[in-house]
Amino acid sequence: MYRLAVIITIQVLLALIHAFRIGQLLHGDLYHLYYGYFSDIVVPPGFYFLLCINDRRMPFLRPWYAKAFLVFAGAATAEFLQYFGVYALGVTFDPFDILMYAAGVTLAAIIDTRVFRRIFAFWRVDSTLTKKI
């Protein structure tokens, strides 16, 4: 239950950041960098942690790299579809978006494996869990 509360908090914070459009407080190059790449960095961790909700019930999601791969593959696929004129989660292809997706997924994996597992005793999912659910 605590784990779910942390994940919901992350999702709410990400939604609030986008809803309040804090990028409008920036000017010049920072404004353009924010609106060009900020979501590309923070949305993948949001999806990564949504997958964390199910990793107790779905053993293939337990390793961090499984969640990271799924999120990155989905985001990169959407970006490549944009290259071919299929508007999926955006309308313009930008190869730097793929780098930002990778950065976001890497950030999420680090937070998952290095931060949350150290500060939250409830975060770690034991790989030897049996199917008692």
C-alpha positions as CSV (number, residue, x, y, z in Angstrom):
1,M,0.0,0.0,0.0
2,Y,2.9,2.4,0.8
3,R,4.4,1.6,-2.5
4,L,1.2,2.5,-4.3
5,A,1.1,5.8,-2.4
6,V,4.6,6.7,-3.5
7,I,3.7,5.9,-7.1
8,I,0.5,8.0,-7.0
9,T,2.5,10.9,-5.5
10,I,5.0,10.7,-8.3
11,Q,2.1,10.7,-10.9
12,V,0.4,13.7,-9.2
13,L,3.6,15.7,-9.0
14,L,4.3,15.1,-12.7
15,A,0.7,16.1,-13.6
16,L,0.9,19.3,-11.5
17,I,4.2,20.3,-13.1
18,H,2.5,20.0,-16.5
19,A,-0.8,21.6,-15.4
20,F,0.8,24.7,-13.9
21,R,3.0,25.1,-16.9
22,I,6.1,26.3,-15.0
23,G,8.0,26.7,-18.2
24,Q,6.2,30.0,-18.8
25,L,8.3,31.4,-16.0
26,L,11.4,30.8,-18.2
27,H,12.7,33.0,-20.9
28,G,14.9,32.7,-24.0
29,D,16.8,29.5,-24.5
30,L,15.6,28.0,-21.2
31,Y,12.0,28.4,-22.3
32,H,12.7,26.6,-25.6
33,L,14.7,23.8,-23.9
34,Y,11.9,23.3,-21.3
35,Y,9.1,23.1,-23.9
36,G,11.2,21.1,-26.3
37,Y,12.6,18.4,-23.9
38,F,11.3,18.6,-20.4
39,S,8.3,16.3,-21.0
40,D,10.6,13.9,-22.9
41,I,12.7,13.5,-19.7
42,V,9.9,13.4,-17.0
43,V,7.2,11.4,-18.7
44,P,9.2,8.1,-19.1
45,P,9.8,7.9,-15.3
46,G,6.0,8.4,-14.9
47,F,5.4,5.3,-17.1
48,Y,8.3,3.4,-15.5
49,F,6.7,3.8,-12.0
50,L,3.3,2.9,-13.3
51,L,4.8,-0.4,-14.3
52,C,6.1,-0.7,-10.8
53,I,2.5,-1.1,-9.6
54,N,2.3,-4.5,-11.3
55,D,5.8,-6.0,-10.7
56,R,4.6,-8.0,-7.7
57,R,2.0,-9.8,-9.8
58,M,4.0,-9.9,-13.1
59,P,7.4,-11.5,-12.5
60,F,8.7,-10.4,-15.9
61,L,8.4,-6.7,-14.7
62,R,10.5,-7.2,-11.5
63,P,13.9,-6.5,-13.0
64,W,14.5,-2.7,-13.5
65,Y,15.8,-3.3,-17.0
66,A,12.5,-4.9,-18.1
67,K,10.5,-1.8,-17.1
68,A,13.2,0.4,-18.6
69,F,13.1,-1.5,-21.9
70,L,9.4,-1.4,-22.2
71,V,9.1,2.3,-21.5
72,F,12.0,3.3,-23.8
73,A,10.8,1.0,-26.6
74,G,7.3,2.5,-26.5
75,A,8.6,6.1,-26.5
76,A,11.2,5.5,-29.2
77,T,8.6,3.7,-31.3
78,A,6.3,6.7,-31.1
79,E,9.1,9.0,-32.1
80,F,10.1,6.8,-35.1
81,L,6.4,6.7,-36.2
82,Q,6.5,10.5,-36.2
83,Y,9.5,10.3,-38.6
84,F,7.3,8.3,-41.0
85,G,4.4,10.8,-40.7
86,V,2.3,8.8,-38.2
87,Y,1.4,11.2,-35.4
88,A,1.9,9.2,-32.2
89,L,2.3,11.2,-29.0
90,G,3.5,14.2,-31.1
91,V,3.8,15.5,-34.6
92,T,7.4,16.3,-35.2
93,F,10.4,13.9,-35.2
94,D,13.4,15.0,-33.2
95,P,16.3,12.6,-32.7
96,F,17.2,14.4,-29.5
97,D,13.8,13.3,-28.1
98,I,15.1,9.7,-28.1
99,L,18.1,10.8,-26.1
100,M,15.8,12.5,-23.6
101,Y,13.7,9.4,-23.3
102,A,16.8,7.4,-22.6
103,A,17.8,10.0,-19.9
104,G,14.4,9.8,-18.4
105,V,14.3,6.0,-18.2
106,T,17.8,6.0,-16.8
107,L,16.8,8.5,-14.1
108,A,13.8,6.3,-13.2
109,A,15.9,3.2,-13.0
110,I,18.4,5.0,-10.7
111,I,15.7,6.3,-8.5
112,D,14.1,2.8,-8.4
113,T,17.3,0.8,-7.7
114,R,19.5,3.2,-5.8
115,V,17.2,5.6,-4.0
116,F,13.8,4.1,-3.3
117,R,15.2,0.6,-2.4
118,R,17.5,2.2,0.1
119,I,15.2,4.6,1.8
120,F,11.9,2.6,1.6
121,A,12.0,-0.8,3.2
122,F,8.7,-1.6,1.4
123,W,10.0,-0.8,-2.0
124,R,12.1,-3.9,-2.7
125,V,10.2,-6.7,-4.5
126,D,11.7,-10.0,-3.5
127,S,12.5,-12.0,-6.6
128,T,11.6,-15.2,-4.7
129,L,8.0,-14.2,-4.1
130,T,5.7,-17.1,-4.7
131,K,2.3,-16.9,-6.4
132,K,0.2,-16.4,-3.2
133,I,-1.8,-13.6,-4.8
